């Protein structure tokens, strides 16, 4: 992570943060990825071998 800068109020309490755009975009992508994982947590799973067979059958591997 890069160097964050904090904005503070008159009493010195942190009220906001300034991040490099690249770091902000990475955080947004991480949040999106976690949301997708949460949405799919109850989906059934398949073994690696089943996945490999499926990909081979569809010409993707």
N, CA, C and O atoms as a Tripos MOL2 file, in Angstrom:
@<TRIPOS>MOLECULE
protein
  244   243    61     0     0
PROTEIN
NO_CHARGES

@<TRIPOS>ATOM
      1 N           0.8400   -1.1900    0.0000 N.3       1 UNK1
      2 CA          0.0000    0.0000    0.0000 C.3       1 UNK1
      3 C           0.8810    1.2470    0.0000 C.2       1 UNK1
      4 O           1.9780    1.2680    0.5590 O.2       1 UNK1
      5 N           0.3620    2.2650   -0.6400 N.am      2 UNK2
      6 CA          1.0830    3.5220   -0.7210 C.3       2 UNK2
      7 C           0.9320    4.3370    0.5480 C.2       2 UNK2
      8 O           0.4500    3.8550    1.5730 O.2       2 UNK2
      9 N           1.3390    5.5380    0.4520 N.am      3 UNK3
     10 CA          1.2850    6.4220    1.6080 C.3       3 UNK3
     11 C          -0.0390    7.1800    1.5970 C.2       3 UNK3
     12 O          -0.3160    7.9510    0.6780 O.2       3 UNK3
     13 N          -0.8410    6.9560    2.6120 N.am      4 UNK4
     14 CA         -2.1200    7.6470    2.7420 C.3       4 UNK4
     15 C          -1.9030    8.9710    3.4720 C.2       4 UNK4
     16 O          -1.0410    9.0890    4.3430 O.2       4 UNK4
     17 N          -2.7010    9.9500    3.0960 N.am      5 UNK5
     18 CA         -2.6960   11.2300    3.7950 C.3       5 UNK5
     19 C          -4.0570   11.3860    4.4520 C.2       5 UNK5
     20 O          -5.0860   11.0400    3.8720 O.2       5 UNK5
     21 N          -4.0480   11.9100    5.6660 N.am      6 UNK6
     22 CA         -5.2920   12.0730    6.4020 C.3       6 UNK6
     23 C          -5.6730   13.5400    6.4930 C.2       6 UNK6
     24 O          -4.8210   14.4100    6.6730 O.2       6 UNK6
     25 N          -6.9560   13.7950    6.3650 N.am      7 UNK7
     26 CA         -7.4980   15.1270    6.6170 C.3       7 UNK7
     27 C          -8.0630   15.0910    8.0250 C.2       7 UNK7
     28 O          -8.7200   14.1290    8.4210 O.2       7 UNK7
     29 N          -7.8010   16.1420    8.7710 N.am      8 UNK8
     30 CA         -8.2400   16.1830   10.1640 C.3       8 UNK8
     31 C          -9.0820   17.4270   10.4160 C.2       8 UNK8
     32 O          -8.9730   18.4340    9.7160 O.2       8 UNK8
     33 N          -9.9260   17.3210   11.4410 N.am      9 UNK9
     34 CA        -10.7240   18.4910   11.8180 C.3       9 UNK9
     35 C          -9.9150   19.3750   12.7710 C.2       9 UNK9
     36 O          -8.7340   19.1250   13.0120 O.2       9 UNK9
     37 N         -10.5620   20.4030   13.3040 N.am     10 UNK10
     38 CA         -9.8820   21.3680   14.1660 C.3      10 UNK10
     39 C          -9.2710   20.7320   15.4060 C.2      10 UNK10
     40 O          -8.2760   21.2290   15.9340 O.2      10 UNK10
     41 N          -9.8640   19.6270   15.8770 N.am     11 UNK11
     42 CA         -9.3540   18.9730   17.0840 C.3      11 UNK11
     43 C          -8.3290   17.8810   16.7700 C.2      11 UNK11
     44 O          -7.8450   17.2040   17.6760 O.2      11 UNK11
     45 N          -8.0030   17.7120   15.5000 N.am     12 UNK12
     46 CA         -7.0090   16.7170   15.1130 C.3      12 UNK12
     47 C          -7.5730   15.3350   14.8340 C.2      12 UNK12
     48 O          -6.8200   14.3940   14.5830 O.2      12 UNK12
     49 N          -8.9020   15.2060   14.8760 N.am     13 UNK13
     50 CA         -9.5450   13.9170   14.6060 C.3      13 UNK13
     51 C          -9.5500   13.6700   13.0940 C.2      13 UNK13
     52 O          -9.9110   14.5490   12.3100 O.2      13 UNK13
     53 N          -9.1450   12.4610   12.7020 N.am     14 UNK14
     54 CA         -9.1330   12.1100   11.2790 C.3      14 UNK14
     55 C         -10.5610   12.0930   10.7410 C.2      14 UNK14
     56 O         -11.4470   11.4700   11.3260 O.2      14 UNK14
     57 N         -10.7730   12.7840    9.6210 N.am     15 UNK15
     58 CA        -12.1110   12.8520    9.0300 C.3      15 UNK15
     59 C         -12.1690   12.2900    7.6170 C.2      15 UNK15
     60 O         -13.2490   11.9610    7.1270 O.2      15 UNK15
     61 N         -11.0210   12.1760    6.9560 N.am     16 UNK16
     62 CA        -10.9910   11.6700    5.5830 C.3      16 UNK16
     63 C          -9.5780   11.2010    5.2760 C.2      16 UNK16
     64 O          -8.6280   11.4820    6.0070 O.2      16 UNK16
     65 N          -9.4760   10.4800    4.1730 N.am     17 UNK17
     66 CA         -8.1680    9.9870    3.7460 C.3      17 UNK17
     67 C          -7.9830   10.2770    2.2590 C.2      17 UNK17
     68 O          -8.9370   10.2250    1.4830 O.2      17 UNK17
     69 N          -6.7610   10.5790    1.8780 N.am     18 UNK18
     70 CA         -6.4160   10.8160    0.4790 C.3      18 UNK18
     71 C          -5.4750    9.6850    0.0630 C.2      18 UNK18
     72 O          -4.4250    9.4760    0.6700 O.2      18 UNK18
     73 N          -5.8760    8.9580   -0.9880 N.am     19 UNK19
     74 CA         -5.0900    7.8320   -1.4910 C.3      19 UNK19
     75 C          -4.6920    8.0850   -2.9360 C.2      19 UNK19
     76 O          -5.3780    8.8150   -3.6520 O.2      19 UNK19
     77 N          -3.5920    7.4900   -3.3660 N.am     20 UNK20
     78 CA         -3.2870    7.5280   -4.7950 C.3      20 UNK20
     79 C          -4.4160    6.8310   -5.5660 C.2      20 UNK20
     80 O          -4.9850    5.8540   -5.0800 O.2      20 UNK20
     81 N          -4.7350    7.3250   -6.7530 N.am     21 UNK21
     82 CA         -5.8380    6.7780   -7.5470 C.3      21 UNK21
     83 C          -5.6570    5.2840   -7.7840 C.2      21 UNK21
     84 O          -6.6150    4.5190   -7.6790 O.2      21 UNK21
     85 N          -4.4410    4.8660   -8.1010 N.am     22 UNK22
     86 CA         -4.1950    3.4420   -8.3630 C.3      22 UNK22
     87 C          -4.5580    2.5840   -7.1470 C.2      22 UNK22
     88 O          -5.1700    1.5250   -7.2910 O.2      22 UNK22
     89 N          -4.1870    3.0370   -5.9710 N.am     23 UNK23
     90 CA         -4.5070    2.2950   -4.7480 C.3      23 UNK23
     91 C          -6.0180    2.2730   -4.5040 C.2      23 UNK23
     92 O          -6.5710    1.2480   -4.1070 O.2      23 UNK23
     93 N          -6.6760    3.3970   -4.7400 N.am     24 UNK24
     94 CA         -8.1280    3.4760   -4.5900 C.3      24 UNK24
     95 C          -8.8140    2.4880   -5.5300 C.2      24 UNK24
     96 O          -9.7360    1.7820   -5.1220 O.2      24 UNK24
     97 N          -8.3690    2.4350   -6.7810 N.am     25 UNK25
     98 CA         -8.9780    1.5200   -7.7530 C.3      25 UNK25
     99 C          -8.7450    0.0630   -7.3680 C.2      25 UNK25
    100 O          -9.6220   -0.7760   -7.5690 O.2      25 UNK25
    101 N          -7.5680   -0.2480   -6.8150 N.am     26 UNK26
    102 CA         -7.2990   -1.6070   -6.3440 C.3      26 UNK26
    103 C          -8.2430   -1.9780   -5.2010 C.2      26 UNK26
    104 O          -8.7490   -3.0990   -5.1480 O.2      26 UNK26
    105 N          -8.4760   -1.0480   -4.2980 N.am     27 UNK27
    106 CA         -9.3980   -1.2980   -3.1880 C.3      27 UNK27
    107 C         -10.8180   -1.5310   -3.6970 C.2      27 UNK27
    108 O         -11.5200   -2.4120   -3.2010 O.2      27 UNK27
    109 N         -11.2410   -0.7480   -4.6820 N.am     28 UNK28
    110 CA        -12.5690   -0.9540   -5.2700 C.3      28 UNK28
    111 C         -12.6760   -2.3360   -5.8980 C.2      28 UNK28
    112 O         -13.7020   -3.0010   -5.7540 O.2      28 UNK28
    113 N         -11.6320   -2.7750   -6.5930 N.am     29 UNK29
    114 CA        -11.6350   -4.1010   -7.2080 C.3      29 UNK29
    115 C         -11.6880   -5.1870   -6.1370 C.2      29 UNK29
    116 O         -12.3950   -6.1820   -6.2970 O.2      29 UNK29
    117 N         -10.9450   -5.0020   -5.0500 N.am     30 UNK30
    118 CA        -10.9780   -5.9680   -3.9510 C.3      30 UNK30
    119 C         -12.3770   -6.0690   -3.3550 C.2      30 UNK30
    120 O         -12.8530   -7.1680   -3.0680 O.2      30 UNK30
    121 N         -13.0370   -4.9300   -3.1680 N.am     31 UNK31
    122 CA        -14.3990   -4.9240   -2.6260 C.3      31 UNK31
    123 C         -15.3390   -5.6500   -3.5730 C.2      31 UNK31
    124 O         -16.1830   -6.4310   -3.1330 O.2      31 UNK31
    125 N         -15.2020   -5.4010   -4.8640 N.am     32 UNK32
    126 CA        -16.0410   -6.0760   -5.8560 C.3      32 UNK32
    127 C         -15.8130   -7.5810   -5.8100 C.2      32 UNK32
    128 O         -16.7680   -8.3570   -5.8180 O.2      32 UNK32
    129 N         -14.5440   -7.9960   -5.7610 N.am     33 UNK33
    130 CA        -14.2250   -9.4210   -5.7070 C.3      33 UNK33
    131 C         -14.8410  -10.0770   -4.4740 C.2      33 UNK33
    132 O         -15.3880  -11.1760   -4.5630 O.2      33 UNK33
    133 N         -14.7570   -9.4130   -3.3330 N.am     34 UNK34
    134 CA        -15.3400   -9.9600   -2.1030 C.3      34 UNK34
    135 C         -16.8600  -10.0590   -2.2030 C.2      34 UNK34
    136 O         -17.4520  -11.0060   -1.6870 O.2      34 UNK34
    137 N         -17.4920   -9.0950   -2.8580 N.am     35 UNK35
    138 CA        -18.9470   -9.1420   -3.0460 C.3      35 UNK35
    139 C         -19.3350  -10.3330   -3.9130 C.2      35 UNK35
    140 O         -20.3210  -11.0120   -3.6270 O.2      35 UNK35
    141 N         -18.5740  -10.5910   -4.9640 N.am     36 UNK36
    142 CA        -18.8490  -11.7390   -5.8380 C.3      36 UNK36
    143 C         -18.6890  -13.0360   -5.0570 C.2      36 UNK36
    144 O         -19.5120  -13.9430   -5.1830 O.2      36 UNK36
    145 N         -17.6420  -13.1290   -4.2560 N.am     37 UNK37
    146 CA        -17.4330  -14.3270   -3.4350 C.3      37 UNK37
    147 C         -18.6160  -14.5310   -2.4940 C.2      37 UNK37
    148 O         -19.1130  -15.6490   -2.3550 O.2      37 UNK37
    149 N         -19.0640  -13.4690   -1.8540 N.am     38 UNK38
    150 CA        -20.1880  -13.5740   -0.9210 C.3      38 UNK38
    151 C         -21.4590  -14.0160   -1.6360 C.2      38 UNK38
    152 O         -22.2200  -14.8270   -1.1070 O.2      38 UNK38
    153 N         -21.6930  -13.4880   -2.8350 N.am     39 UNK39
    154 CA        -22.8880  -13.8550   -3.5970 C.3      39 UNK39
    155 C         -22.8670  -15.3210   -4.0120 C.2      39 UNK39
    156 O         -23.9220  -15.9430   -4.1400 O.2      39 UNK39
    157 N         -21.6920  -15.8740   -4.2220 N.am     40 UNK40
    158 CA        -21.5670  -17.2240   -4.7680 C.3      40 UNK40
    159 C         -21.2530  -18.2760   -3.7090 C.2      40 UNK40
    160 O         -21.0140  -19.4330   -4.0540 O.2      40 UNK40
    161 N         -21.2480  -17.9030   -2.4300 N.am     41 UNK41
    162 CA        -20.8090  -18.8200   -1.3820 C.3      41 UNK41
    163 C         -21.6630  -20.0700   -1.2620 C.2      41 UNK41
    164 O         -21.1730  -21.0970   -0.7930 O.2      41 UNK41
    165 N         -22.9150  -20.0150   -1.6670 N.am     42 UNK42
    166 CA        -23.8000  -21.1710   -1.5400 C.3      42 UNK42
    167 C         -23.8940  -21.9990   -2.8190 C.2      42 UNK42
    168 O         -24.6410  -22.9760   -2.8720 O.2      42 UNK42
    169 N         -23.1480  -21.6190   -3.8380 N.am     43 UNK43
    170 CA        -23.1740  -22.3760   -5.0830 C.3      43 UNK43
    171 C         -22.4530  -23.7070   -4.8970 C.2      43 UNK43
    172 O         -21.5320  -23.8250   -4.0890 O.2      43 UNK43
    173 N         -22.8850  -24.6910   -5.6510 N.am     44 UNK44
    174 CA        -22.2230  -25.9870   -5.5730 C.3      44 UNK44
    175 C         -20.8330  -25.8900   -6.2000 C.2      44 UNK44
    176 O         -20.5560  -24.9950   -6.9990 O.2      44 UNK44
    177 N         -19.9830  -26.8150   -5.8280 N.am     45 UNK45
    178 CA        -18.6210  -26.8220   -6.3440 C.3      45 UNK45
    179 C         -18.3820  -28.0820   -7.1730 C.2      45 UNK45
    180 O         -19.1380  -29.0510   -7.0980 O.2      45 UNK45
    181 N         -17.3100  -28.0410   -7.9650 N.am     46 UNK46
    182 CA        -16.8970  -29.2210   -8.7170 C.3      46 UNK46
    183 C         -15.4060  -29.4350   -8.4640 C.2      46 UNK46
    184 O         -14.6910  -28.5090   -8.0810 O.2      46 UNK46
    185 N         -14.9550  -30.6470   -8.6820 N.am     47 UNK47
    186 CA        -13.5410  -30.9460   -8.4710 C.3      47 UNK47
    187 C         -12.7040  -30.3330   -9.5920 C.2      47 UNK47
    188 O         -13.2220  -29.9520  -10.6420 O.2      47 UNK47
    189 N         -11.4220  -30.2490   -9.3450 N.am     48 UNK48
    190 CA        -10.5030  -29.7330  -10.3550 C.3      48 UNK48
    191 C         -10.5470  -30.5980  -11.6040 C.2      48 UNK48
    192 O         -10.5380  -30.0830  -12.7230 O.2      48 UNK48
    193 N         -10.5940  -31.9180  -11.4140 N.am     49 UNK49
    194 CA        -10.6320  -32.8270  -12.5660 C.3      49 UNK49
    195 C         -11.8900  -32.6210  -13.3980 C.2      49 UNK49
    196 O         -11.8330  -32.6740  -14.6260 O.2      49 UNK49
    197 N         -13.0320  -32.3850  -12.7390 N.am     50 UNK50
    198 CA        -14.2720  -32.1090  -13.4750 C.3      50 UNK50
    199 C         -14.1430  -30.8090  -14.2680 C.2      50 UNK50
    200 O         -14.5550  -30.7380  -15.4260 O.2      50 UNK50
    201 N         -13.5780  -29.8010  -13.6500 N.am     51 UNK51
    202 CA        -13.3770  -28.5200  -14.3280 C.3      51 UNK51
    203 C         -12.4690  -28.6940  -15.5390 C.2      51 UNK51
    204 O         -12.7530  -28.1750  -16.6190 O.2      51 UNK51
    205 N         -11.3880  -29.4220  -15.3520 N.am     52 UNK52
    206 CA        -10.4440  -29.6540  -16.4420 C.3      52 UNK52
    207 C         -11.1230  -30.3670  -17.6070 C.2      52 UNK52
    208 O         -10.9210  -29.9940  -18.7620 O.2      52 UNK52
    209 N         -11.9270  -31.3930  -17.3150 N.am     53 UNK53
    210 CA        -12.6510  -32.1200  -18.3640 C.3      53 UNK53
    211 C         -13.6110  -31.1900  -19.1020 C.2      53 UNK53
    212 O         -13.7100  -31.2350  -20.3290 O.2      53 UNK53
    213 N         -14.3140  -30.3490  -18.3480 N.am     54 UNK54
    214 CA        -15.2590  -29.4030  -18.9400 C.3      54 UNK54
    215 C         -14.5370  -28.4300  -19.8750 C.2      54 UNK54
    216 O         -14.9950  -28.1750  -20.9890 O.2      54 UNK54
    217 N         -13.4210  -27.8960  -19.4200 N.am     55 UNK55
    218 CA        -12.6610  -26.9540  -20.2380 C.3      55 UNK55
    219 C         -12.1120  -27.6220  -21.4930 C.2      55 UNK55
    220 O         -12.1290  -27.0340  -22.5740 O.2      55 UNK55
    221 N         -11.6270  -28.8460  -21.3450 N.am     56 UNK56
    222 CA        -11.1130  -29.5790  -22.5060 C.3      56 UNK56
    223 C         -12.2320  -29.8760  -23.5030 C.2      56 UNK56
    224 O         -12.0350  -29.7570  -24.7130 O.2      56 UNK56
    225 N         -13.4050  -30.2630  -22.9960 N.am     57 UNK57
    226 CA        -14.5390  -30.5840  -23.8660 C.3      57 UNK57
    227 C         -15.0010  -29.3680  -24.6620 C.2      57 UNK57
    228 O         -15.5340  -29.5030  -25.7630 O.2      57 UNK57
    229 N         -14.7940  -28.1870  -24.1010 N.am     58 UNK58
    230 CA        -15.2100  -26.9540  -24.7680 C.3      58 UNK58
    231 C         -14.0610  -26.2670  -25.5020 C.2      58 UNK58
    232 O         -14.1860  -25.1220  -25.9370 O.2      58 UNK58
    233 N         -12.9470  -26.9740  -25.6320 N.am     59 UNK59
    234 CA        -11.8120  -26.4270  -26.3670 C.3      59 UNK59
    235 C         -11.1340  -25.2480  -25.7030 C.2      59 UNK59
    236 O         -10.4660  -24.4540  -26.3650 O.2      59 UNK59
    237 N         -11.3020  -25.1330  -24.4070 N.am     60 UNK60
    238 CA        -10.7110  -24.0020  -23.6950 C.3      60 UNK60
    239 C          -9.4020  -24.3580  -23.0070 C.2      60 UNK60
    240 O          -8.7510  -23.5120  -22.3950 O.2      60 UNK60
    241 N          -9.0340  -25.6200  -23.1190 N.am     61 UNK61
    242 CA         -7.7890  -26.0620  -22.4920 C.3      61 UNK61
    243 C          -7.0820  -27.0630  -23.3740 C.2      61 UNK61
    244 O          -6.0110  -27.5530  -23.0160 O.2      61 UNK61
@<TRIPOS>BOND
     1     1     2 1
     2     2     3 1
     3     3     4 2
     4     3     5 am
     5     5     6 1
     6     6     7 1
     7     7     8 2
     8     7     9 am
     9     9    10 1
    10    10    11 1
    11    11    12 2
    12    11    13 am
    13    13    14 1
    14    14    15 1
    15    15    16 2
    16    15    17 am
    17    17    18 1
    18    18    19 1
    19    19    20 2
    20    19    21 am
    21    21    22 1
    22    22    23 1
    23    23    24 2
    24    23    25 am
    25    25    26 1
    26    26    27 1
    27    27    28 2
    28    27    29 am
    29    29    30 1
    30    30    31 1
    31    31    32 2
    32    31    33 am
    33    33    34 1
    34    34    35 1
    35    35    36 2
    36    35    37 am
    37    37    38 1
    38    38    39 1
    39    39    40 2
    40    39    41 am
    41    41    42 1
    42    42    43 1
    43    43    44 2
    44    43    45 am
    45    45    46 1
    46    46    47 1
    47    47    48 2
    48    47    49 am
    49    49    50 1
    50    50    51 1
    51    51    52 2
    52    51    53 am
    53    53    54 1
    54    54    55 1
    55    55    56 2
    56    55    57 am
    57    57    58 1
    58    58    59 1
    59    59    60 2
    60    59    61 am
    61    61    62 1
    62    62    63 1
    63    63    64 2
    64    63    65 am
    65    65    66 1
    66    66    67 1
    67    67    68 2
    68    67    69 am
    69    69    70 1
    70    70    71 1
    71    71    72 2
    72    71    73 am
    73    73    74 1
    74    74    75 1
    75    75    76 2
    76    75    77 am
    77    77    78 1
    78    78    79 1
    79    79    80 2
    80    79    81 am
    81    81    82 1
    82    82    83 1
    83    83    84 2
    84    83    85 am
    85    85    86 1
    86    86    87 1
    87    87    88 2
    88    87    89 am
    89    89    90 1
    90    90    91 1
    91    91    92 2
    92    91    93 am
    93    93    94 1
    94    94    95 1
    95    95    96 2
    96    95    97 am
    97    97    98 1
    98    98    99 1
    99    99   100 2
   100    99   101 am
   101   101   102 1
   102   102   103 1
   103   103   104 2
   104   103   105 am
   105   105   106 1
   106   106   107 1
   107   107   108 2
   108   107   109 am
   109   109   110 1
   110   110   111 1
   111   111   112 2
   112   111   113 am
   113   113   114 1
   114   114   115 1
   115   115   116 2
   116   115   117 am
   117   117   118 1
   118   118   119 1
   119   119   120 2
   120   119   121 am
   121   121   122 1
   122   122   123 1
   123   123   124 2
   124   123   125 am
   125   125   126 1
   126   126   127 1
   127   127   128 2
   128   127   129 am
   129   129   130 1
   130   130   131 1
   131   131   132 2
   132   131   133 am
   133   133   134 1
   134   134   135 1
   135   135   136 2
   136   135   137 am
   137   137   138 1
   138   138   139 1
   139   139   140 2
   140   139   141 am
   141   141   142 1
   142   142   143 1
   143   143   144 2
   144   143   145 am
   145   145   146 1
   146   146   147 1
   147   147   148 2
   148   147   149 am
   149   149   150 1
   150   150   151 1
   151   151   152 2
   152   151   153 am
   153   153   154 1
   154   154   155 1
   155   155   156 2
   156   155   157 am
   157   157   158 1
   158   158   159 1
   159   159   160 2
   160   159   161 am
   161   161   162 1
   162   162   163 1
   163   163   164 2
   164   163   165 am
   165   165   166 1
   166   166   167 1
   167   167   168 2
   168   167   169 am
   169   169   170 1
   170   170   171 1
   171   171   172 2
   172   171   173 am
   173   173   174 1
   174   174   175 1
   175   175   176 2
   176   175   177 am
   177   177   178 1
   178   178   179 1
   179   179   180 2
   180   179   181 am
   181   181   182 1
   182   182   183 1
   183   183   184 2
   184   183   185 am
   185   185   186 1
   186   186   187 1
   187   187   188 2
   188   187   189 am
   189   189   190 1
   190   190   191 1
   191   191   192 2
   192   191   193 am
   193   193   194 1
   194   194   195 1
   195   195   196 2
   196   195   197 am
   197   197   198 1
   198   198   199 1
   199   199   200 2
   200   199   201 am
   201   201   202 1
   202   202   203 1
   203   203   204 2
   204   203   205 am
   205   205   206 1
   206   206   207 1
   207   207   208 2
   208   207   209 am
   209   209   210 1
   210   210   211 1
   211   211   212 2
   212   211   213 am
   213   213   214 1
   214   214   215 1
   215   215   216 2
   216   215   217 am
   217   217   218 1
   218   218   219 1
   219   219   220 2
   220   219   221 am
   221   221   222 1
   222   222   223 1
   223   223   224 2
   224   223   225 am
   225   225   226 1
   226   226   227 1
   227   227   228 2
   228   227   229 am
   229   229   230 1
   230   230   231 1
   231   231   232 2
   232   231   233 am
   233   233   234 1
   234   234   235 1
   235   235   236 2
   236   235   237 am
   237   237   238 1
   238   238   239 1
   239   239   240 2
   240   239   241 am
   241   241   242 1
   242   242   243 1
   243   243   244 2
@<TRIPOS>SUBSTRUCTURE
     1 UNK1         2 RESIDUE 1 A UNK
     2 UNK2         6 RESIDUE 1 A UNK
     3 UNK3        10 RESIDUE 1 A UNK
     4 UNK4        14 RESIDUE 1 A UNK
     5 UNK5        18 RESIDUE 1 A UNK
     6 UNK6        22 RESIDUE 1 A UNK
     7 UNK7        26 RESIDUE 1 A UNK
     8 UNK8        30 RESIDUE 1 A UNK
     9 UNK9        34 RESIDUE 1 A UNK
    10 UNK10       38 RESIDUE 1 A UNK
    11 UNK11       42 RESIDUE 1 A UNK
    12 UNK12       46 RESIDUE 1 A UNK
    13 UNK13       50 RESIDUE 1 A UNK
    14 UNK14       54 RESIDUE 1 A UNK
    15 UNK15       58 RESIDUE 1 A UNK
    16 UNK16       62 RESIDUE 1 A UNK
    17 UNK17       66 RESIDUE 1 A UNK
    18 UNK18       70 RESIDUE 1 A UNK
    19 UNK19       74 RESIDUE 1 A UNK
    20 UNK20       78 RESIDUE 1 A UNK
    21 UNK21       82 RESIDUE 1 A UNK
    22 UNK22       86 RESIDUE 1 A UNK
    23 UNK23       90 RESIDUE 1 A UNK
    24 UNK24       94 RESIDUE 1 A UNK
    25 UNK25       98 RESIDUE 1 A UNK
    26 UNK26      102 RESIDUE 1 A UNK
    27 UNK27      106 RESIDUE 1 A UNK
    28 UNK28      110 RESIDUE 1 A UNK
    29 UNK29      114 RESIDUE 1 A UNK
    30 UNK30      118 RESIDUE 1 A UNK
    31 UNK31      122 RESIDUE 1 A UNK
    32 UNK32      126 RESIDUE 1 A UNK
    33 UNK33      130 RESIDUE 1 A UNK
    34 UNK34      134 RESIDUE 1 A UNK
    35 UNK35      138 RESIDUE 1 A UNK
    36 UNK36      142 RESIDUE 1 A UNK
    37 UNK37      146 RESIDUE 1 A UNK
    38 UNK38      150 RESIDUE 1 A UNK
    39 UNK39      154 RESIDUE 1 A UNK
    40 UNK40      158 RESIDUE 1 A UNK
    41 UNK41      162 RESIDUE 1 A UNK
    42 UNK42      166 RESIDUE 1 A UNK
    43 UNK43      170 RESIDUE 1 A UNK
    44 UNK44      174 RESIDUE 1 A UNK
    45 UNK45      178 RESIDUE 1 A UNK
    46 UNK46      182 RESIDUE 1 A UNK
    47 UNK47      186 RESIDUE 1 A UNK
    48 UNK48      190 RESIDUE 1 A UNK
    49 UNK49      194 RESIDUE 1 A UNK
    50 UNK50      198 RESIDUE 1 A UNK
    51 UNK51      202 RESIDUE 1 A UNK
    52 UNK52      206 RESIDUE 1 A UNK
    53 UNK53      210 RESIDUE 1 A UNK
    54 UNK54      214 RESIDUE 1 A UNK
    55 UNK55      218 RESIDUE 1 A UNK
    56 UNK56      222 RESIDUE 1 A UNK
    57 UNK57      226 RESIDUE 1 A UNK
    58 UNK58      230 RESIDUE 1 A UNK
    59 UNK59      234 RESIDUE 1 A UNK
    60 UNK60      238 RESIDUE 1 A UNK
    61 UNK61      242 RESIDUE 1 A UNK
